[in-house]
Each structure stands twice: as C-alpha cells, then as structure tokens.
Amino acid sequence: MPGQGGVGGQAPGNTSGGGEASQPVFRGRYPVLSAAPDGSSCIDTATRTFPSQAEATSFELAQEQRWRTLVAQYPLCPNVTVPQQSPAVLAEVFWGEVLLPHPAPKIDPGWALTGKLAYLETRAPMTQSFTRETPLGPLTITAAGEFVVDWGDGTQTGPHTSAGAPWPDGRITHGYTRTATVNVVVTERWKATWQLAGQTGSLTALSTDGRLDAFAVREVQAVRNR
C-alpha cells in the first residue's frame, strides 16, 4: 500500500498452522502518483517485497531516475519522505522548494518613443546559491539565469546574459515602430548544478517571470508654428 516501509523493512515472522515461522520479507519503496486532499496530483510511495535486504536495497537504488522525474513535476504527498541515500533526488527536491527571484522590469521614463531605443532593466539577480543540511552532509545548489524578453509587439529577444541597465549603458534594448499600449514580459530561465557527498550534477531548468503591463509607446509629432 502507498506510504509503507523502506529499505530493510521486515515483516514480523508469522507462524503457520504447523507452528513453523515464515520467511522474513524485505520491502523496497518506489514512487507513485497519488491524489492530495485537494484533488491535485502528488508523489506517494508504494512497496514491493523481496526475499533479501540486498535485493530490496538494489530495487530502491534503481528508482532514482523515476524519483527525479516525478519530483521535478509534482509535490510530495503529506508525510512522504524521499530516499535519503540518493544525493541526486535530495538535490531535485530541494531545487523545487527554493524561492527564485522574479524579474521586476522597468523602462525609463515609463514610456517609449517610436524610432528610439527603449532600454530595459530586469532588476533581477543572475546568480543564486542555496545550501541545506542533509543526512549526507551539506547540499549546495548554484543557479545562473538568463533573460528572454517579449516586448509586446510580436518581438521576442534573448537569451540575454545581461540584467540590463538604463540609457546609455543598457544592453537589453528594443526599437518600437508604431504607437501602442503593450505588455512587456521578462522571463528568467534558470539552470543549476548541485554538490553533495562528493557528487555533482545538473538540475531541471526552471523559470520565473516579471511583467510591465500597459506600457505606452508614443510618437513624437512635429508642430509647425504659423
């Protein structure tokens, strides 16, 4: 049944009608999708039984990739713990729990002019580090981001390896060609690596978004004095 047991879990010996003790049973856990109390999907565990602890242990270790695939997409069900002997699984779970910063885009002076470059500031850090203590020692995640900008007029640029800056030094720019009111969306795409117990690896890519809604693109019109 879901949520039971772990490596080395042994069923108590039972006696048959002839008084003979049954053989010990060892349980190995594996992840399964289940339903949370609110109806959403979450990760639970089920078990298989084996005649020896070595076989149960080998089975659990072989579940690492399935654990990693599921925890990259779904939360854990209540009271479920991940295998503590797998650095990669512990890293993937931690990565899904960290609070990554969101861009807070800004374009001075609050509007753009057609025919002139608009200079965007993402106002978001491009590197982040996170640390957590685990049964295997300190787990460290190092993340790096890059930006993709949807300028709201059908144009998308990036990936940008600069956080942007105001005129004249900014490196994230765009020239609008017609007047409009647009929604500018900045997406920061994060890649990360982990280190734990002498091992290292890469993590599932994540992204965070920031918006600049109802941004005005204006046009300068010449006025002739009579």
C-alpha positions as CSV (number, residue, x, y, z in Angstrom):
1,M,0.0,0.0,0.0
2,P,1.2,3.6,-0.6
3,G,3.3,5.2,2.1
4,Q,4.6,1.9,3.6
5,G,8.0,0.8,4.5
6,G,11.5,1.4,3.4
7,V,14.7,-0.5,2.6
8,G,15.2,-3.3,5.0
9,G,11.6,-3.2,6.3
10,Q,10.9,-6.7,7.5
11,A,7.5,-8.2,8.1
12,P,7.2,-9.8,11.5
13,G,7.5,-13.6,11.4
14,N,4.2,-15.4,11.3
15,T,3.5,-18.9,12.3
16,S,1.6,-21.3,10.1
17,G,-0.8,-23.8,11.3
18,G,2.0,-26.2,11.9
19,G,3.9,-23.7,14.1
20,E,6.6,-23.1,11.5
21,A,7.9,-19.5,11.2
22,S,7.5,-17.8,7.8
23,Q,10.5,-16.4,5.9
24,P,11.3,-12.8,6.5
25,V,10.2,-10.3,3.9
26,F,12.1,-7.1,3.0
27,R,10.3,-4.1,1.4
28,G,11.6,-1.7,-1.2
29,R,9.9,1.6,-1.8
30,Y,9.1,3.2,-5.2
31,P,7.4,6.5,-6.1
32,V,3.8,6.6,-7.4
33,L,1.4,9.4,-8.3
34,S,-1.5,9.8,-5.9
35,A,-4.1,12.4,-5.1
36,A,-3.6,15.0,-2.4
37,P,-6.6,16.0,-0.2
38,D,-7.3,18.9,-2.5
39,G,-7.5,16.6,-5.5
40,S,-4.2,17.6,-7.1
41,S,-1.5,15.1,-8.0
42,C,1.3,14.4,-5.6
43,I,4.0,11.8,-5.1
44,D,3.3,8.9,-2.7
45,T,5.2,5.7,-2.2
46,A,4.3,2.0,-2.7
47,T,6.3,-1.1,-1.8
48,R,7.5,-4.3,-3.3
49,T,8.6,-7.3,-1.2
50,F,11.9,-9.2,-1.6
51,P,13.4,-12.2,0.0
52,S,16.6,-10.3,1.0
53,Q,17.7,-6.9,2.1
54,A,20.2,-6.7,-0.7
55,E,17.5,-7.1,-3.3
56,A,15.3,-4.5,-1.6
57,T,18.2,-2.1,-1.4
58,S,19.1,-2.7,-5.1
59,F,15.5,-2.1,-6.1
60,E,15.3,1.2,-4.2
61,L,18.5,2.5,-5.7
62,A,17.2,1.7,-9.2
63,Q,14.3,4.1,-8.6
64,E,16.5,7.2,-8.6
65,Q,15.6,8.4,-12.1
66,R,11.9,7.8,-11.5
67,W,12.1,9.9,-8.3
68,R,14.0,12.7,-10.1
69,T,11.5,12.7,-12.9
70,L,8.5,12.9,-10.6
71,V,9.8,15.4,-8.1
72,A,10.6,17.8,-11.0
73,Q,6.9,17.9,-11.8
74,Y,4.9,17.2,-8.7
75,P,5.0,17.9,-4.9
76,L,5.3,15.3,-2.3
77,C,2.1,14.0,-0.6
78,P,1.8,14.7,3.1
79,N,4.1,12.6,5.3
80,V,6.1,11.3,2.4
81,T,9.9,11.4,2.5
82,V,12.3,10.9,-0.3
83,P,15.2,8.3,-0.2
84,Q,17.9,9.8,2.0
85,Q,20.7,7.8,0.3
86,S,20.3,9.5,-3.1
87,P,22.2,12.8,-3.5
88,A,20.5,13.5,-6.9
89,V,17.0,13.0,-5.5
90,L,17.7,15.2,-2.5
91,A,19.0,17.9,-4.8
92,E,16.0,17.8,-7.1
93,V,13.6,18.0,-4.2
94,F,15.4,21.0,-2.7
95,W,15.6,22.7,-6.1
96,G,11.8,22.5,-6.3
97,E,11.5,24.2,-2.9
98,V,13.9,27.2,-3.3
99,L,12.5,30.7,-3.8
100,L,14.0,32.0,-7.0
101,P,13.8,35.8,-7.6
102,H,11.4,37.2,-10.2
103,P,12.3,40.0,-12.6
104,A,10.8,43.4,-11.9
105,P,11.1,45.0,-15.3
106,K,11.4,48.8,-15.7
107,I,11.8,51.0,-18.8
108,D,12.6,54.7,-18.1
109,P,11.0,57.2,-18.2
110,G,7.9,55.0,-18.0
111,W,7.1,55.1,-21.8
112,A,8.9,54.6,-25.1
113,L,9.0,56.6,-28.3
114,T,8.8,55.1,-31.8
115,G,12.1,55.4,-33.6
116,K,14.1,55.5,-30.4
117,L,15.6,52.6,-28.4
118,A,13.8,51.5,-25.2
119,Y,16.3,50.5,-22.5
120,L,15.0,47.7,-20.2
121,E,16.2,46.9,-16.7
122,T,15.2,43.5,-15.5
123,R,16.1,44.4,-11.8
124,A,16.8,40.7,-11.0
125,P,20.0,38.9,-9.9
126,M,21.5,36.5,-12.4
127,T,23.2,34.1,-9.9
128,Q,21.9,32.5,-6.7
129,S,23.3,29.9,-4.2
130,F,21.3,27.8,-1.8
131,T,22.5,25.4,1.0
132,R,20.7,22.8,3.0
133,E,21.9,20.2,5.6
134,T,21.1,16.6,4.7
135,P,21.9,13.2,6.2
136,L,24.7,13.0,3.6
137,G,26.1,16.4,4.6
138,P,25.6,20.0,3.2
139,L,23.8,20.2,-0.1
140,T,24.8,23.2,-2.3
141,I,22.9,24.4,-5.3
142,T,24.4,27.1,-7.6
143,A,22.0,28.6,-10.1
144,A,22.5,31.0,-13.1
145,G,19.9,32.8,-15.1
146,E,19.5,34.5,-18.5
147,F,16.6,36.6,-19.8
148,V,14.1,36.4,-22.6
149,V,12.0,39.4,-23.3
150,D,8.6,39.5,-25.0
151,W,8.3,43.2,-25.9
152,G,4.5,43.0,-26.5
153,D,4.6,44.0,-30.2
154,G,5.3,40.5,-31.6
155,T,9.0,40.7,-31.0
156,Q,11.0,38.5,-28.6
157,T,14.7,38.8,-27.9
158,G,17.2,36.8,-26.0
159,P,18.6,35.0,-24.3
160,H,20.3,38.0,-22.7
161,T,23.3,37.4,-20.5
162,S,23.0,40.9,-19.0
163,A,20.5,42.2,-16.4
164,G,20.0,45.4,-18.4
165,A,20.6,49.0,-17.4
166,P,19.2,52.4,-18.2
167,W,20.3,54.6,-21.2
168,P,23.0,54.8,-22.4
169,D,24.7,51.7,-20.9
170,G,21.9,49.1,-21.1
171,R,22.3,46.1,-23.3
172,I,18.7,45.0,-23.5
173,T,17.1,47.3,-25.9
174,H,14.3,47.4,-28.5
175,G,13.0,49.9,-31.1
176,Y,9.2,50.1,-31.4
177,T,7.9,51.1,-34.8
178,R,4.3,52.1,-34.0
179,T,2.3,53.6,-31.2
180,A,0.6,51.1,-28.9
181,T,-0.1,50.0,-25.4
182,V,1.8,46.8,-24.8
183,N,2.5,44.2,-22.1
184,V,6.3,43.5,-21.7
185,V,7.1,40.1,-20.2
186,V,10.5,39.2,-18.9
187,T,11.3,35.5,-18.3
188,E,14.4,34.5,-16.4
189,R,15.5,31.0,-17.3
190,W,17.4,29.2,-14.6
191,K,20.0,26.4,-14.9
192,A,21.6,24.9,-11.8
193,T,24.1,22.4,-10.5
194,W,24.3,20.6,-7.2
195,Q,27.1,19.3,-5.0
196,L,26.6,16.7,-2.2
197,A,28.7,14.0,-0.7
198,G,31.4,14.3,-3.3
199,Q,29.0,14.1,-6.2
200,T,27.7,16.7,-8.5
201,G,25.1,17.0,-11.3
202,S,22.7,19.3,-13.1
203,L,19.1,20.1,-12.3
204,T,15.8,20.6,-14.2
205,A,15.6,24.0,-15.7
206,L,13.2,26.4,-14.0
207,S,11.9,29.9,-15.0
208,T,10.5,33.0,-13.3
209,D,8.5,35.8,-14.9
210,G,8.0,39.5,-14.4
211,R,5.7,41.9,-16.2
212,L,5.4,45.5,-17.2
213,D,1.7,45.9,-18.2
214,A,0.0,48.7,-20.1
215,F,3.3,50.2,-21.2
216,A,2.8,53.1,-23.6
217,V,4.6,53.5,-26.9
218,R,4.2,57.1,-28.1
219,E,5.1,59.0,-31.2
220,V,6.8,62.4,-31.4
221,Q,4.9,64.7,-33.7
222,A,6.4,67.9,-35.1
223,V,4.3,71.1,-34.5
224,R,4.7,73.9,-37.0
225,N,4.2,77.4,-35.7
226,R,2.4,79.7,-38.1
